[in-house]
Amino acid sequence: MATVTQRAMNKKKVYRLRKRNFSRTSRLARNPHLKGVVTRLTIMTPKKPNSALRNIAKVTLYKNNRRLISRVPGIGFLPNKYNRVLVEGGRANDLPSVRYTLIRGVYDFASLFSKKRRRSIYGTSRPEGYTEHVRRCYRSIYCV
């Protein structure tokens, strides 16, 4: 719908332009995860206030044959070249142009074994003898 001033300037019909939908993870083509193959493993240094060596992987997706740069989460084991990996959206805050993340524990990318907390992110299963999580309201029933 045109505003009054827009109609006054142009006697013809004036149509407002619609905003285009913007996606930060355009390479995934509206999918939550996509399978790909690692083509190269490199190290990158973060932006100004931070200082480290971060592992990144260049991945070619199977579905649309597009290439993207993704970060490798966790410490230790890295995927090798030509390994199959699962890619999800999620940028690295201090790495420019890195908008995707690899998921651990799927296909050829192994999970971390030493993790006790935040295990779901790193694909680690619950260790033996690890106490089962009980919600606070039920602790009096179970922990007698």
Summary of the structure (lengths in Angstrom):
residues: 144
radius of gyration: 23.2
end to end distance: 67.2
largest distance: 81.1
contacts: 331
relative contact order: 0.15
helix: 14%
strand: 26%
